[in-house]
Amino acid sequence: MKFYLKYDMDVIFRKTLEQQLNNLQVAYKINGLGEIEFLQSLSAEKVKELTVLLSVYGIEIINDHKSEIVQRIKDAISEMVLDTSSEKNHKLSEYLPNKLGYSYTYLSSLFSESTYTSLENFLIIKRIDRVKQMLVHEKLTLSQIAFELGYSSNAHVSAQFKKITGLTPTVFQKIIKKRSENKTSFKQS
């Protein structure tokens, strides 16, 4: 018997974080993706304990301001891609400054300097990752996906998909389907 799972990494992250913070027995508030506010100061020992607890899950505490901003940019872009509201057609140059409180020029140059890629390229990569998830797990058509993610057309999403993955969405779906069939037949043997 085989089950396919649909999951939300944000929910998994939040629940994991809550469990570990509760284990630490400190008062806290989760302000958003990747931001925790402690309602009391933490001793160096508690910070070390938290670092160890989170590292098991691949979560690390960011200690410098630039890295913190870069992570906040990544989180904001991820939220933007996952936004299912009717206001999903945000312009990145407006969304990030409103969300983070810094000028777009500053955010763009800091991000490029730290990651060696542009904000726009990172957004495209995140959107294509979302397209893959939707194709595999949500079984949506390319038209539905294009509409849902705010693309101007099927051709636009298809061209970006091919540029990033080297495959058309249709070929990608066929490969995933074939792999799934091969896993099923292998287990039955």
RABELBEL-V910212 format. One record per residue. N is the residue number from 1. RES is the residue in one letter. SS is DSSP state (helix for helix, strand for strand, loop for the rest). Layout:
n=N res=RES ss=SS
n=N res=RES ss=SS
This chain:
n=1 res=M ss=loop
n=2 res=K ss=loop
n=3 res=F ss=loop
n=4 res=Y ss=loop
n=5 res=L ss=loop
n=6 res=K ss=loop
n=7 res=Y ss=loop
n=8 res=D ss=loop
n=9 res=M ss=helix
n=10 res=D ss=helix
n=11 res=V ss=helix
n=12 res=I ss=helix
n=13 res=F ss=helix
n=14 res=R ss=helix
n=15 res=K ss=helix
n=16 res=T ss=helix
n=17 res=L ss=helix
n=18 res=E ss=helix
n=19 res=Q ss=helix
n=20 res=Q ss=helix
n=21 res=L ss=helix
n=22 res=N ss=helix
n=23 res=N ss=helix
n=24 res=L ss=helix
n=25 res=Q ss=loop
n=26 res=V ss=loop
n=27 res=A ss=loop
n=28 res=Y ss=strand
n=29 res=K ss=strand
n=30 res=I ss=strand
n=31 res=N ss=strand
n=32 res=G ss=strand
n=33 res=L ss=loop
n=34 res=G ss=loop
n=35 res=E ss=strand
n=36 res=I ss=strand
n=37 res=E ss=strand
n=38 res=F ss=strand
n=39 res=L ss=loop
n=40 res=Q ss=loop
n=41 res=S ss=loop
n=42 res=L ss=loop
n=43 res=S ss=loop
n=44 res=A ss=helix
n=45 res=E ss=helix
n=46 res=K ss=helix
n=47 res=V ss=helix
n=48 res=K ss=helix
n=49 res=E ss=helix
n=50 res=L ss=helix
n=51 res=T ss=helix
n=52 res=V ss=helix
n=53 res=L ss=helix
n=54 res=L ss=helix
n=55 res=S ss=helix
n=56 res=V ss=loop
n=57 res=Y ss=loop
n=58 res=G ss=loop
n=59 res=I ss=loop
n=60 res=E ss=loop
n=61 res=I ss=loop
n=62 res=I ss=loop
n=63 res=N ss=loop
n=64 res=D ss=loop
n=65 res=H ss=helix
n=66 res=K ss=helix
n=67 res=S ss=helix
n=68 res=E ss=helix
n=69 res=I ss=helix
n=70 res=V ss=helix
n=71 res=Q ss=helix
n=72 res=R ss=helix
n=73 res=I ss=helix
n=74 res=K ss=helix
n=75 res=D ss=helix
n=76 res=A ss=helix
n=77 res=I ss=helix
n=78 res=S ss=helix
n=79 res=E ss=helix
n=80 res=M ss=helix
n=81 res=V ss=helix
n=82 res=L ss=helix
n=83 res=D ss=loop
n=84 res=T ss=loop
n=85 res=S ss=loop
n=86 res=S ss=loop
n=87 res=E ss=loop
n=88 res=K ss=loop
n=89 res=N ss=loop
n=90 res=H ss=loop
n=91 res=K ss=loop
n=92 res=L ss=helix
n=93 res=S ss=helix
n=94 res=E ss=helix
n=95 res=Y ss=helix
n=96 res=L ss=helix
n=97 res=P ss=helix
n=98 res=N ss=helix
n=99 res=K ss=helix
n=100 res=L ss=helix
n=101 res=G ss=loop
n=102 res=Y ss=loop
n=103 res=S ss=loop
n=104 res=Y ss=helix
n=105 res=T ss=helix
n=106 res=Y ss=helix
n=107 res=L ss=helix
n=108 res=S ss=helix
n=109 res=S ss=helix
n=110 res=L ss=helix
n=111 res=F ss=helix
n=112 res=S ss=helix
n=113 res=E ss=helix
n=114 res=S ss=helix
n=115 res=T ss=helix
n=116 res=Y ss=loop
n=117 res=T ss=loop
n=118 res=S ss=loop
n=119 res=L ss=helix
n=120 res=E ss=helix
n=121 res=N ss=helix
n=122 res=F ss=helix
n=123 res=L ss=helix
n=124 res=I ss=helix
n=125 res=I ss=helix
n=126 res=K ss=helix
n=127 res=R ss=helix
n=128 res=I ss=helix
n=129 res=D ss=helix
n=130 res=R ss=helix
n=131 res=V ss=helix
n=132 res=K ss=helix
n=133 res=Q ss=helix
n=134 res=M ss=helix
n=135 res=L ss=helix
n=136 res=V ss=helix
n=137 res=H ss=helix
n=138 res=E ss=loop
n=139 res=K ss=loop
n=140 res=L ss=loop
n=141 res=T ss=loop
n=142 res=L ss=helix
n=143 res=S ss=helix
n=144 res=Q ss=helix
n=145 res=I ss=helix
n=146 res=A ss=helix
n=147 res=F ss=helix
n=148 res=E ss=helix
n=149 res=L ss=loop
n=150 res=G ss=loop
n=151 res=Y ss=loop
n=152 res=S ss=loop
n=153 res=S ss=loop
n=154 res=N ss=helix
n=155 res=A ss=helix
n=156 res=H ss=helix
n=157 res=V ss=helix
n=158 res=S ss=helix
n=159 res=A ss=helix
n=160 res=Q ss=helix
n=161 res=F ss=helix
n=162 res=K ss=helix
n=163 res=K ss=helix
n=164 res=I ss=helix
n=165 res=T ss=helix
n=166 res=G ss=loop
n=167 res=L ss=loop
n=168 res=T ss=loop
n=169 res=P ss=helix
n=170 res=T ss=helix
n=171 res=V ss=helix
n=172 res=F ss=helix
n=173 res=Q ss=helix
n=174 res=K ss=helix
n=175 res=I ss=helix
n=176 res=I ss=helix
n=177 res=K ss=helix
n=178 res=K ss=helix
n=179 res=R ss=helix
n=180 res=S ss=helix
n=181 res=E ss=helix
n=182 res=N ss=helix
n=183 res=K ss=helix
n=184 res=T ss=helix
n=185 res=S ss=helix
n=186 res=F ss=helix
n=187 res=K ss=helix
n=188 res=Q ss=helix
n=189 res=S ss=loop
